[in-house]
Amino acid sequence: MPATGPTDLGGEPVTEPVERTEDDTAVILYTSGTTGQPKGAELTHHNLASNAATTSETLIEIGPDDVIMGCLPLFHVFGLTCGLNAAVRAGATLTLIPRFDPAKALTVVARDEVTVFEGVPTMYAAMLHSPDAKNADMSSLRTCITGGSAMPVEILRTFESTFGCEVFEGYGLSETAPVASFNQPGHERKPGTIGFPVRGCEMRVVNDDGEDVPDGEPGEIAIRGENVMKGYWNRPDATAEAIPDGWFRTGDIATRDADGYYTIVDRKKDLIIRGGYNVYPREVEEALYEHPAVAEAAVIGIKHADLGEEIGAAVALKPDADADPEELKAFVKQRLAAYKYPRNVWLVDALPKGPTGKILRREVEPPTE
């Protein structure tokens, strides 16, 4: 293949360092497209530097003696900021594997004496259910952090009891560089919540008119602070819609308790309306995860002539586990209101996932009759 010259690349090569300000764009990171078309989030030098500092200093509290395990791709903002940038800033070691594999991850934790593990919930579940978990040496671990999607409480508690470490759940987005809230060291840890806003960040729960809702009531998370992106690349319309008044609208529905801790209910676009009743998929998934045979679950709305939508659940079982759809339906029915349990349950070998391991509900389809 012939070499390309400067004009082929759209400009002359840069041969000398160029001065940049804090507000200059450092990277354009594309959103995961979990609920739609990906958009390029323009993150500034200040967005990235401040969030890496907040992560390393106040959240995972790392130093030169720490070994961070990065199982997330570095093109993803979680891996970039919390893994690479935080490690470099603190002078810590970052150990990587090219593609996540639960057995390999368990081996590397022991081999490199990893002290901080970072991953999305499906990675924790895969390690926990791996046949190698029983003999894994995880004694070096002191802190695990999870984000990217909601961590099922049952997975969190079982991982902690199995491997003798603490798992801290946080929350963020590509647009917030990413960390916005966290269960922070030195404060009460509330499993199932995403903690409270990190340094330099403000959060609110608002209704469709941008007004605050009372504590305990669901609403959309709005964020303002030094971590919020400049805007979407070449998408002024999308930027104005996402940041109408200086507060970034996340599309995530949450509640806030009296102590200021936030709990994700679900994505706004994933809400299922069954016969006029609102059903959030995460609540149904949490109930499914309590079943001892369930490894992964994804709940979706299925078009229904009379109800508008019916609730469906795709379920992947643990290795060597056994359960049938009727059993799973009955299990959830005992734990939720009658209108919330899934009338359609089907078993799959695995659920569709994005590059970071996040389950993609939009790609889950019910079986054809």
Disulfide bonds with the S-S distance in Angstrom:
none
